[in-house]
Every structure is written in C-alpha cells, then in structure tokens.
Amino acid sequence: SLAVWATVGIAMVASTCAAQRVARARPPLAAAVAVVAVAALLVPPVATTWPVRWQRVQGSFLRPLLQACDAVPADGAVIVVGGAASLTLPQTLRSWCGVPAAGQGSVSIEDLPDVAARVRANGYRLHLVAADLDHLAGYRQPGGPEPTSTVAVEPTRQAEVTLDRAPSAYAKPEDTLQLPTPFALHVLPVDAG
C-alpha cells in the first residue's frame, strides 16, 4: 500500500542519515544502526497492515456504477430511492455520471408525475435508481419501461471496522455496508420522453 511505501522511503532516508553519523564516529556500528533504524520504522506498519494488505474499500463497485451511468442518458436526472443508498449514492452518481442527482428515501407514486414534469421543465428526463430492485417495485407501471439492472458484485476485500485496534481480518460484506450484497444498481426510466 501507499502508506507502507511512504514509510519505506522515510525509513531509508532516516537510516541513511543515522548511518552516516554513526559511520563517522564508529564505522563498525554503522551497519547495525542502519538495520535497527530500518526495522524500527518498517516493522510496526508492515505488521499492522499485513493481515489486510489487499483491502479495497468498495473496490468492486465501479463496474455497476459505470453501467448505471450508461443506463442514464446525458439529459437524465436521477432520484435515488431506498434506505442507505439514497444517502450514499447521489453524490457518486452526480460525479461519475455527470447528471443531476438527489437522494430521497421514497417518492410517493402520486407525486411522481409532478416531479417528472418539473424535471422535464428543466430540460431533463427523470430516472429512479435503487440499490435494491424491490425499492423500484412500487414505481413500475404496467406496460411501462422495465428497470435496467447492472452486474452484481460482491465486495470481498474490506477490512473489519475497529476503533480500539488495528484491523486483523476482512469483514463479511453484510457487516460493513448498509447496502444489499451482492451490490448492483437498478435504473428505472420514469420519463422516457
């Protein structure tokens, strides 16, 4: 990881400086001081990060996100519905897809036509996005468009959450995120225009 390599670089510079000072004073001790200095700087971070060295926070989520972006047209606007996704996904969709996005725990089916009309009046077509397909069930209309689902991925390399010690293992996906696992996004066009 980047932190380990940064520590290696600092350790090398520090040990070189220390070794040069000791070498001037006592040449036989220079090698020993360098080894001790490098070990003192490298062993703690390596020992701490080694158990979770392949950690990737939401590393597998990019593919579903890009597929969701492909499902939303350039003139699309997104409302994210359903639980934690409505809190965590709007900014991600706004940044990666380049479309207006808002989080809403739920939009009533009665209000949806009015919301879609207001979005349309601003030059956009409304799409609903959810991390759980069930959150879109109430918005689907008979004979209307079907949701587009992205590939589902399983986050497997997320370190356990700890406050009082270094992480020592990978966590089960259901213990780290408040999103359904496997993770997929579902896009429902409301105003196909």
C-alpha positions as CSV (number, residue, x, y, z in Angstrom):
1,S,0.0,0.0,0.0
2,L,1.0,3.6,-0.4
3,A,1.4,4.1,3.4
4,V,3.9,1.2,3.5
5,W,6.0,2.5,0.6
6,A,6.0,6.0,2.1
7,T,7.2,4.6,5.3
8,V,9.9,2.6,3.5
9,G,11.1,5.8,1.8
10,I,11.2,7.7,5.1
11,A,13.0,4.8,6.8
12,M,15.6,4.7,4.1
13,V,16.3,8.4,4.4
14,A,16.4,8.4,8.2
15,S,18.6,5.3,8.3
16,T,21.0,6.7,5.8
17,C,21.4,9.9,7.8
18,A,21.8,8.0,11.0
19,A,24.2,5.5,9.5
20,Q,26.3,8.4,8.1
21,R,26.6,10.0,11.6
22,V,27.5,6.7,13.2
23,A,29.9,5.7,10.5
24,R,31.9,8.9,11.1
25,A,32.1,8.2,14.8
26,R,32.3,4.4,14.8
27,P,32.4,2.6,11.5
28,P,31.7,-0.9,12.8
29,L,28.4,0.2,14.3
30,A,27.1,1.9,11.1
31,A,25.6,-1.3,9.7
32,A,23.9,-2.3,12.9
33,V,22.4,1.1,13.5
34,A,21.1,1.2,9.9
35,V,19.5,-2.3,10.3
36,V,17.9,-1.3,13.7
37,A,16.6,2.0,12.3
38,V,15.1,0.4,9.3
39,A,13.5,-2.4,11.4
40,A,12.2,0.1,13.9
41,L,10.5,2.1,11.2
42,L,9.2,-0.7,9.0
43,V,8.1,-3.5,11.3
44,P,5.2,-1.7,13.0
45,P,3.4,-0.5,9.8
46,V,4.0,-3.8,8.0
47,A,2.8,-5.8,10.9
48,T,-0.3,-3.7,11.2
49,T,-1.3,-3.7,7.6
50,W,-0.2,-7.2,6.6
51,P,-3.4,-9.0,7.6
52,V,-5.5,-6.7,5.4
53,R,-2.9,-5.8,2.8
54,W,-5.3,-6.4,-0.1
55,Q,-8.0,-4.2,1.3
56,R,-10.2,-2.3,-1.2
57,V,-13.0,-0.1,0.1
58,Q,-15.8,-0.6,-2.3
59,G,-13.3,-1.5,-4.9
60,S,-15.7,-3.7,-6.9
61,F,-18.4,-1.1,-7.1
62,L,-17.0,0.8,-10.1
63,R,-18.4,-1.6,-12.7
64,P,-22.0,-1.4,-11.6
65,L,-21.7,2.4,-11.2
66,L,-20.4,2.8,-14.8
67,Q,-23.2,0.5,-16.1
68,A,-25.7,2.6,-14.2
69,C,-24.2,5.8,-15.8
70,D,-24.6,4.1,-19.2
71,A,-28.3,3.5,-18.5
72,V,-29.0,7.2,-17.7
73,P,-28.9,9.4,-20.8
74,A,-27.0,12.7,-20.9
75,D,-30.2,14.6,-20.4
76,G,-31.2,12.3,-17.5
77,A,-31.7,13.4,-13.9
78,V,-31.7,10.8,-11.1
79,I,-33.5,10.4,-7.8
80,V,-32.0,7.6,-5.7
81,V,-34.7,5.8,-3.7
82,G,-34.4,3.4,-0.8
83,G,-32.7,3.4,2.5
84,A,-29.0,4.0,2.8
85,A,-28.5,4.2,-1.0
86,S,-30.4,7.4,-1.0
87,L,-27.9,8.9,1.4
88,T,-24.7,7.5,-0.2
89,L,-25.2,7.3,-3.9
90,P,-26.4,10.7,-5.1
91,Q,-23.1,12.4,-5.0
92,T,-21.4,9.4,-6.6
93,L,-23.9,9.4,-9.5
94,R,-23.6,13.2,-9.9
95,S,-19.8,13.0,-10.0
96,W,-19.4,9.9,-12.2
97,C,-22.4,10.2,-14.5
98,G,-22.4,13.9,-14.8
99,V,-26.2,14.2,-14.3
100,P,-28.2,15.9,-11.6
101,A,-28.9,13.5,-8.7
102,A,-30.8,13.7,-5.5
103,G,-31.4,11.3,-2.6
104,Q,-34.9,10.6,-1.5
105,G,-35.9,7.9,0.9
106,S,-39.0,7.5,-1.2
107,V,-41.1,9.5,-3.6
108,S,-44.8,8.8,-3.5
109,I,-46.2,7.2,-6.6
110,E,-48.8,10.0,-6.5
111,D,-46.1,12.7,-6.6
112,L,-44.0,11.1,-9.3
113,P,-45.8,12.5,-12.3
114,D,-45.5,16.0,-10.9
115,V,-41.8,15.5,-10.0
116,A,-41.2,14.2,-13.5
117,A,-42.9,17.2,-15.1
118,R,-40.8,19.6,-13.0
119,V,-37.7,17.8,-14.0
120,R,-38.8,17.8,-17.7
121,A,-39.4,21.6,-17.4
122,N,-35.8,22.0,-16.5
123,G,-34.7,20.0,-19.6
124,Y,-34.1,16.6,-18.1
125,R,-35.7,13.2,-18.1
126,L,-36.3,11.6,-14.7
127,H,-34.8,8.2,-13.7
128,L,-35.1,6.4,-10.4
129,V,-32.0,4.5,-9.2
130,A,-32.0,1.9,-6.3
131,A,-29.5,-0.5,-4.9
132,D,-32.3,-2.9,-4.2
133,L,-34.7,-3.8,-7.0
134,D,-37.6,-4.1,-4.6
135,H,-37.4,-0.4,-3.9
136,L,-38.5,0.2,-7.5
137,A,-41.4,-2.2,-7.5
138,G,-44.0,0.4,-6.5
139,Y,-42.9,2.8,-9.3
140,R,-43.2,0.3,-12.2
141,Q,-46.2,0.9,-14.4
142,P,-48.0,-1.8,-16.4
143,G,-46.7,-1.6,-19.9
144,G,-44.1,0.9,-18.8
145,P,-40.3,0.6,-19.1
146,E,-38.6,-2.1,-17.1
147,P,-35.6,-1.3,-14.8
148,T,-32.1,-1.9,-16.2
149,S,-30.0,-3.8,-13.7
150,T,-26.2,-3.7,-13.6
151,V,-23.9,-6.6,-12.9
152,A,-23.9,-7.7,-9.3
153,V,-20.6,-7.7,-7.4
154,E,-19.6,-9.0,-4.1
155,P,-17.2,-6.7,-2.1
156,T,-14.7,-9.1,-0.6
157,R,-11.7,-7.1,0.4
158,Q,-12.9,-4.6,3.0
159,A,-11.2,-4.6,6.4
160,E,-13.2,-5.1,9.5
161,V,-14.3,-1.9,11.3
162,T,-12.5,-1.3,14.5
163,L,-11.8,1.7,16.8
164,D,-9.6,0.2,19.5
165,R,-7.1,-1.9,17.5
166,A,-5.8,-2.4,14.0
167,P,-8.0,-4.5,11.7
168,S,-6.8,-8.1,11.6
169,A,-9.2,-9.6,9.1
170,Y,-11.5,-8.9,6.3
171,A,-15.2,-8.3,7.2
172,K,-18.2,-10.0,5.8
173,P,-19.9,-7.7,3.3
174,E,-23.1,-7.6,5.3
175,D,-21.1,-6.3,8.3
176,T,-19.5,-3.3,6.6
177,L,-22.1,-1.7,4.3
178,Q,-25.7,-0.9,4.7
179,L,-26.3,-1.7,1.0
180,P,-27.6,-5.0,-0.3
181,T,-25.0,-7.6,-1.2
182,P,-24.2,-8.6,-3.8
183,F,-24.2,-5.0,-4.9
184,A,-26.0,-3.9,-8.1
185,L,-27.8,-0.8,-9.2
186,H,-31.2,-0.7,-10.9
187,V,-32.3,2.2,-13.1
188,L,-35.9,2.9,-13.9
189,P,-36.8,5.5,-16.5
190,V,-39.8,7.5,-15.4
191,D,-39.9,10.0,-18.2
192,A,-38.6,8.2,-21.3
193,G,-39.6,11.2,-23.3
